[in-house]
């Protein structure tokens, strides 16, 4: 397992399981718990959820059923747009802990930037951090301008920025900015395998790009494994989603090969600024209407 040290000294597994769209309105909690237990059996210890996903309860049940010690796990959740603000954030965090049946979180993120509420929301999160209810604070989908705003009043620096990042959308200027300021990058939708936000055609996906397919053949691995290792070797955190045991296992088995610098640069060169998910410049108008599941 690969680890990255965050700017506050906390270690995070570089490979986690992304839980967006696993369960929530699609499957029942029992199904989601089974998926998570599969991942735990393979070796996953980092799980990334969010209040809006509707699967915190399923994750909490899986943690209990697994028998794993709490300190072996790294659990991330997020405060949703409609939950932002001082009191709302405190209440949202308490609800997440209750659903997860945990005493603390390892990482708590602002899910999407809402500049009018960032100061209040971050202040509430800092209070939770000082109370040792969360080990690290971060942001998600933040633009450079959002981070610059945060730095004008924050006392606790964000440890990471979770953003859409895959071979067709590398966001290199934002990545460089964050890494210069010791803010780790966490890649959501790292395989670029599509999203409910946009009608992505199968032939538009990085997984079948000839460059990546050829690299995968050279190493005797899958395209998905190549993309995940491309992230890890560039010191980024990745949270791929998978539900079948085969996909879960393949995403986890990354230690038997390394990409050359030339291969990494070849994948970097695939960037075409093709966003497959929500754009923080426009997404809030849509998100603000989404209700957090009970």
C-alpha positions as CSV (number, residue, x, y, z in Angstrom):
1,X,0.0,0.0,0.0
2,X,1.2,3.5,-0.9
3,X,1.1,6.4,1.6
4,X,1.4,10.1,1.3
5,X,2.2,12.5,4.2
6,X,-0.2,15.4,4.3
7,X,1.0,18.9,5.3
8,X,-0.1,18.4,8.9
9,X,1.8,15.1,9.3
10,X,-1.1,12.8,8.9
11,X,-0.5,9.9,6.5
12,X,-3.2,9.0,3.9
13,X,-3.2,5.8,1.8
14,X,-2.7,7.1,-1.8
15,X,-5.2,4.5,-3.1
16,X,-8.8,4.7,-1.8
17,X,-12.2,3.6,-2.7
18,X,-14.4,6.4,-4.2
19,X,-18.0,5.9,-3.1
20,X,-19.8,8.5,-5.2
21,X,-22.8,6.8,-6.9
22,X,-22.3,3.5,-5.0
23,X,-25.6,2.9,-3.5
24,X,-27.5,6.1,-2.5
25,X,-30.5,6.2,-4.7
26,X,-29.5,3.2,-6.8
27,X,-29.0,0.3,-4.5
28,X,-29.9,-0.6,-0.9
29,X,-27.6,-0.3,2.0
30,X,-27.0,-4.0,2.2
31,X,-25.6,-4.1,-1.3
32,X,-23.3,-1.2,-0.6
33,X,-22.0,-2.8,2.6
34,X,-21.2,-6.0,0.7
35,X,-19.2,-3.9,-1.9
36,X,-17.2,-2.2,0.9
37,X,-16.5,-5.5,2.6
38,X,-15.2,-6.9,-0.7
39,X,-12.8,-3.9,-0.9
40,X,-11.7,-4.4,2.7
41,X,-11.0,-8.1,2.0
42,X,-8.8,-7.1,-0.9
43,X,-6.9,-4.7,1.3
44,X,-8.5,-1.3,0.9
45,X,-8.4,0.9,4.1
46,X,-9.2,4.3,2.7
47,X,-12.8,5.0,1.9
48,X,-14.1,8.3,0.5
49,X,-17.8,9.1,1.1
50,X,-19.9,12.2,1.4
51,X,-23.2,13.2,3.1
52,X,-24.9,13.6,-0.3
53,X,-23.9,10.1,-1.5
54,X,-26.4,8.5,0.8
55,X,-24.1,5.6,1.7
56,X,-22.5,6.7,5.0
57,X,-24.7,4.3,7.0
58,X,-23.6,1.4,4.7
59,X,-20.0,2.3,5.2
60,X,-20.5,2.5,9.0
61,X,-22.1,-0.9,9.0
62,X,-19.2,-2.4,7.0
63,X,-16.7,-0.9,9.4
64,X,-18.5,-2.6,12.3
65,X,-18.9,-6.0,10.4
66,X,-15.3,-6.0,9.2
67,X,-13.8,-6.3,12.7
68,X,-10.9,-4.0,11.6
69,X,-9.5,-1.7,14.2
70,X,-10.5,2.0,13.7
71,X,-6.9,3.1,13.5
72,X,-6.3,0.9,10.5
73,X,-8.9,2.8,8.4
74,X,-8.8,6.3,6.8
75,X,-12.4,7.6,6.4
76,X,-13.2,10.8,4.5
77,X,-16.6,12.5,4.2
78,X,-17.8,15.9,2.9
79,X,-20.1,18.7,3.8
80,X,-22.6,19.3,1.1
81,X,-23.6,22.7,-0.4
82,X,-26.9,23.0,1.4
83,X,-25.1,22.2,4.7
84,X,-22.6,25.0,4.5
85,X,-22.4,27.7,7.1
86,X,-21.4,27.7,10.8
87,X,-24.2,25.9,12.5
88,X,-25.2,23.8,9.5
89,X,-21.7,22.5,9.1
90,X,-21.5,21.5,12.8
91,X,-24.9,19.7,12.5
92,X,-23.9,18.1,9.2
93,X,-20.7,16.7,10.7
94,X,-22.5,15.3,13.7
95,X,-25.0,13.6,11.3
96,X,-22.1,12.1,9.3
97,X,-20.5,10.7,12.5
98,X,-23.8,9.3,13.6
99,X,-24.4,7.6,10.2
100,X,-20.8,6.2,10.1
101,X,-21.0,5.1,13.8
102,X,-17.6,6.8,14.4
103,X,-16.1,9.0,17.0
104,X,-14.0,11.0,14.5
105,X,-13.2,11.3,10.8
106,X,-9.7,11.2,9.3
107,X,-10.5,13.9,6.7
108,X,-13.4,16.3,6.2
109,X,-13.9,18.2,3.0
110,X,-16.0,21.1,1.6
111,X,-17.6,19.3,-1.2
112,X,-18.0,22.2,-3.7
113,X,-16.9,25.8,-3.4
114,X,-19.6,28.3,-2.3
115,X,-17.5,31.4,-1.7
116,X,-20.3,33.2,0.2
117,X,-20.2,30.5,2.9
118,X,-16.6,29.4,2.8
119,X,-15.5,31.5,5.8
120,X,-18.3,30.3,8.1
121,X,-17.9,26.7,6.9
122,X,-14.2,26.6,7.3
123,X,-14.4,28.2,10.7
124,X,-16.8,25.5,11.8
125,X,-14.4,22.8,10.4
126,X,-11.4,24.4,12.2
127,X,-13.4,24.2,15.5
128,X,-14.0,20.5,14.8
129,X,-10.3,20.0,14.0
130,X,-9.3,21.8,17.3
131,X,-11.7,19.5,19.2
132,X,-9.9,16.5,17.6
133,X,-13.1,15.3,15.9
134,X,-11.3,15.2,12.6
135,X,-7.6,14.6,11.9
136,X,-7.3,16.8,8.7
137,X,-9.3,19.3,6.7
138,X,-9.5,19.7,3.0
139,X,-11.5,21.0,0.1
140,X,-13.0,19.5,-3.1
141,X,-13.4,21.0,-6.5
142,X,-11.8,24.3,-5.4
143,X,-10.4,26.6,-8.0
144,X,-7.2,28.7,-7.5
145,X,-9.4,31.7,-6.6
146,X,-11.3,29.6,-4.0
147,X,-8.1,28.6,-2.3
148,X,-6.7,32.1,-2.4
149,X,-9.9,33.3,-0.7
150,X,-9.6,30.6,2.0
151,X,-6.0,31.6,2.8
152,X,-7.1,35.1,3.7
153,X,-8.8,33.9,6.8
154,X,-7.9,30.3,7.5
155,X,-5.8,29.3,10.5
156,X,-5.6,25.7,9.5
157,X,-4.3,25.1,6.0
158,X,-6.2,22.6,3.8
159,X,-4.3,19.3,3.4
160,X,-5.7,18.4,0.0
161,X,-7.9,19.5,-2.9
162,X,-10.0,16.7,-4.4
163,X,-10.6,17.5,-8.1
164,X,-11.6,15.8,-11.3
165,X,-8.3,14.6,-12.9
166,X,-7.7,12.0,-15.5
167,X,-5.5,11.7,-18.7
168,X,-7.9,13.9,-20.7
169,X,-8.2,16.5,-18.0
170,X,-5.0,17.0,-16.1
171,X,-5.6,20.5,-14.7
172,X,-1.8,21.0,-14.6
173,X,-1.8,24.7,-13.6
174,X,-4.1,24.0,-10.6
175,X,-2.1,20.9,-9.7
176,X,1.1,22.9,-9.8
177,X,-0.4,25.6,-7.7
178,X,-1.6,23.2,-5.0
179,X,1.5,21.2,-4.9
180,X,3.6,24.3,-4.6
181,X,1.6,25.2,-1.5
182,X,1.8,21.7,-0.1
183,X,-1.8,20.9,-0.8
184,X,-2.1,17.3,-1.9
185,X,-4.1,16.5,-5.0
186,X,-6.8,13.8,-4.8
187,X,-8.1,12.6,-8.2
188,X,-11.8,11.8,-8.4
189,X,-13.0,10.0,-11.6
190,X,-9.3,9.1,-12.1
191,X,-10.1,6.7,-14.9
192,X,-12.2,9.2,-16.8
193,X,-14.8,6.6,-17.2
194,X,-17.8,8.9,-17.6
195,X,-20.2,10.7,-15.4
196,X,-23.9,11.4,-14.9
197,X,-23.1,15.0,-15.6
198,X,-22.3,14.5,-19.3
199,X,-23.2,12.1,-22.1
200,X,-19.7,10.7,-22.6
201,X,-19.5,8.3,-25.5
202,X,-17.5,5.1,-24.9
203,X,-14.9,6.0,-27.5
204,X,-14.1,9.3,-25.7
205,X,-12.8,7.5,-22.6
206,X,-9.1,7.4,-21.6
207,X,-9.4,3.7,-20.8
208,X,-9.4,2.8,-24.5
209,X,-7.0,5.5,-25.6
210,X,-4.4,3.7,-27.9
211,X,-1.5,5.3,-25.9
212,X,-2.7,3.9,-22.6
213,X,-3.7,0.6,-24.1
214,X,-0.2,0.1,-25.6
215,X,1.4,1.0,-22.3
216,X,-0.8,-1.5,-20.5
217,X,0.1,-4.3,-23.0
218,X,3.8,-3.5,-22.5
219,X,3.4,-4.1,-18.7
220,X,0.8,-6.9,-18.9
221,X,-1.7,-4.9,-16.9
222,X,-5.0,-3.2,-17.5
223,X,-5.5,0.3,-18.8
224,X,-7.1,1.2,-15.4
225,X,-4.0,0.0,-13.6
226,X,-1.8,2.2,-15.8
227,X,-3.9,5.3,-15.1
228,X,-3.9,4.7,-11.4
229,X,-0.2,4.1,-11.3
230,X,0.3,7.3,-13.4
231,X,-1.4,9.2,-10.6
232,X,0.4,7.5,-7.7
233,X,3.9,7.9,-9.3
234,X,3.1,11.6,-9.5
235,X,2.3,11.8,-5.8
236,X,-1.4,12.1,-6.1
237,X,-4.2,10.4,-4.2
238,X,-6.7,8.4,-6.3
239,X,-10.2,7.2,-5.3
240,X,-11.5,5.0,-8.2
241,X,-15.0,3.6,-7.9
242,X,-15.5,-0.1,-8.4
243,X,-18.2,-2.6,-7.5
244,X,-17.3,-6.0,-8.9
245,X,-14.6,-8.0,-7.0
246,X,-12.5,-8.2,-10.2
247,X,-12.5,-4.4,-10.7
248,X,-11.9,-3.8,-7.0
249,X,-8.9,-6.2,-7.0
250,X,-7.4,-4.9,-10.2
251,X,-7.5,-1.3,-9.0
252,X,-5.7,-2.4,-5.9
253,X,-2.9,-4.5,-7.5
254,X,-0.4,-1.8,-8.6
255,X,2.9,-2.8,-7.0
256,X,4.2,-5.2,-9.6
257,X,5.1,-2.5,-12.2
258,X,6.3,1.0,-12.6
259,X,5.9,3.4,-15.5
260,X,8.9,5.0,-17.1
261,X,9.2,8.8,-17.2
262,X,8.6,8.6,-21.0
263,X,5.4,6.7,-20.4
264,X,4.2,9.2,-17.8
265,X,5.0,12.1,-20.1
266,X,3.1,10.3,-23.0
267,X,0.0,10.1,-20.8
268,X,0.4,13.7,-19.7
269,X,0.4,14.6,-23.3
270,X,-3.1,13.2,-23.8
271,X,-4.6,16.1,-22.0
272,X,-7.3,17.9,-24.0
273,X,-9.0,19.7,-21.2
274,X,-12.0,17.4,-21.5
275,X,-14.0,17.7,-18.3
276,X,-16.4,14.8,-17.8
277,X,-17.9,15.9,-14.5
278,X,-19.3,19.0,-12.9
279,X,-17.7,22.4,-13.5
280,X,-17.3,24.4,-10.3
281,X,-17.9,27.6,-12.3
282,X,-21.5,26.4,-13.0
283,X,-22.3,23.5,-10.8
284,X,-23.6,25.2,-7.6
285,X,-26.9,26.2,-9.2
286,X,-27.5,22.5,-9.8
287,X,-26.1,21.2,-6.5
288,X,-28.0,23.6,-4.3
289,X,-31.2,21.8,-5.3
290,X,-29.9,18.4,-4.3
291,X,-31.1,17.3,-0.9
292,X,-28.9,15.2,1.4
293,X,-30.4,11.8,2.0
294,X,-31.4,11.0,5.6
